Amino acid sequence: MPRQAIRNEGEPAEREFLRLVTGARRSTSARLGDAVVPVDGQDSFVEVKCVTSNTINQIRAIKFIPLAIYSPDKPLPWAVLSGVDVVRHVFEKERGQHSELALECANLSVSGLPNSVRCSESALSDAVIEAIRRGRRYPELAEVLQSLLRDLTELKTRYRELVSAALNTGDRRDEA
């Protein structure tokens, strides 16, 4: 069977998540999160990952949203980290996965997660709600990460322009 695109690998986990979490619905913007969960009258995004090995890939702590990890072969198949917990797990890494900055993209190991974040299917909804509420108790951290994202976006734009100009200058010299 051919390997599916990375963006589709989490589909079984997302379906299970939507089935198990009260009020959850599919996100219309994967960039913001895979699912939307209403808590206390406010919608919150949640990232959902399916893991069949020990590595949880492409964790984006900068989003500052909960992470629900589905490991179908484990006795407790779900693990839920609040956005705060995700940041704590990645921010001291020297570099990220596919990036210099771990907060932008990192990987974690299933074996490195504390047992306290693992839960059964029946406990998943409550764990997700608590993870969302926990993140909301850290508005300063949310603002720092939003600021970082704005800075990275500006830096990306600036360096795309600088690299483009340098390439054009080199091209003109190369054509002469």
FENTA-V787445 format. One record per backbone hydrogen bond with DSSP energy under -0.5 kcal/mol. CO is the residue of the C=O (numbers start at 1). NH is the residue of the N-H. Records with the same first field share a line. If there is no record, write none. Layout:
# FENTA-V787445
CO->NH + NH
This chain:
# FENTA-V787445
5->8 + 9
6->9
8->11
10->14
11->15
12->16
13->17
14->18
15->19
16->20
17->21
20->22
21->24
25->36
29->32 + 33
34->27
35->46
36->25
37->44
39->42
42->39
44->37
45->66
46->34 + 35
47->68
49->70
54->110
55->57
56->108
58->60
59->61 + 106
60->63
61->64
66->47
67->69 + 81
68->49 + 70
69->71 + 79
70->51 + 72
71->74
75->77
77->71
78->119
79->69
81->67
82->86
83->87
84->88
85->89
86->90
87->90 + 91
90->93
96->98
99->96
100->102
101->104 + 105
103->62
105->97
106->59
108->56
109->112
110->113
114->117
115->118
117->80
119->78
120->123 + 124
121->124 + 125
123->127
124->128
125->129
126->130
127->131
128->132
129->133
130->134
131->135
132->136
133->137
134->137
135->138
138->142
139->143
140->144
141->145
142->146
143->147
144->148
145->149
146->150
147->151
148->152
149->153
150->154
151->155
152->156
153->157
154->158
155->159
156->160
157->161
158->162
159->163
160->164
161->165
162->166
163->167
164->168
165->169
166->170
167->171
168->172
169->173
170->174
171->175
172->176
